[in-house]
Amino acid sequence: QFETYFWIDYSCIDQDEKGNNSHGLNGIYTLPLYISTCTGGMVVLGSEEYEGRAWCRMEQLNFCSFGEMPFFDTLPHPKALGPAAIACGDGHNFKKILQDPRKGKVTVESDMKHIAVLTDIAAKYYGQSWARSSFSPTNLDNYNKLEFGKTQVHMGSNS
């Protein structure tokens, strides 16, 4: 029997803390722990705007650091991410380059300090959860070390 859990940041983090999102952000520090229990992967409901958002970049980075392997499924299709999606040749598999969350866009500027903390934690532990597994990437550059703007991860398509 399988149990399925979802992290939907808009639903899991209080979005109504006008000007003071500290109550909602307390839960975000559990994200690495939550991700470390995920075995089914991460589904990104992507768009070009999504790729530019600091929180979205941070969630992707944390998944690549603490998840089972650095692989995303993207809906509706990786091409929705615009230039962030790089085709691997077969039309069904793509890769993307991880971008620095600290250089992304935020709605509330004070969120950046929380993003910086989570980015530093994820960078410190990047790849340790899947480095010892049978994960064997092909066609990826710099997959085993984190260099923002260079490290590539897999993306798949269910469409």
PEJOLIN-V306250 format. One record per residue. RES is the residue in one letter. D_CENTER is the distance of its C-alpha to the mean C-alpha in whole Angstrom. Layout:
res	d_center
RES	D_CENTER
RES	D_CENTER
This chain:
res	d_center
Q	27
F	23
E	22
T	19
Y	17
F	14
W	12
I	13
D	12
Y	15
S	17
C	16
I	16
D	20
Q	20
D	24
E	24
K	26
G	25
N	25
N	21
S	22
H	22
G	19
L	17
N	19
G	17
I	13
Y	15
T	15
L	11
P	11
L	14
Y	13
I	10
S	13
T	15
C	13
T	15
G	14
G	11
M	8
V	9
V	8
L	11
G	11
S	14
E	14
E	14
Y	11
E	10
G	12
R	11
A	10
W	9
C	6
R	5
M	6
E	4
Q	1
L	4
N	6
F	5
C	6
S	9
F	10
G	10
E	13
M	11
P	9
F	9
F	8
D	11
T	11
L	14
P	17
H	16
P	14
K	17
A	16
L	13
G	16
P	17
A	13
A	14
I	16
A	19
C	20
G	23
D	23
G	22
H	20
N	17
F	15
K	13
K	11
I	11
L	8
Q	10
D	11
P	10
R	13
K	14
G	13
K	15
V	16
T	18
V	20
E	20
S	21
D	17
M	16
K	18
H	15
I	12
A	14
V	15
L	12
T	11
D	14
I	14
A	10
A	12
K	15
Y	14
Y	12
G	13
Q	16
S	15
W	15
A	17
R	20
S	19
S	21
F	18
S	19
P	18
T	20
N	20
L	17
D	17
N	17
Y	14
N	16
K	15
L	13
E	15
F	13
G	14
K	15
T	13
Q	12
V	10
H	11
M	11
G	14
S	16
N	18
S	20
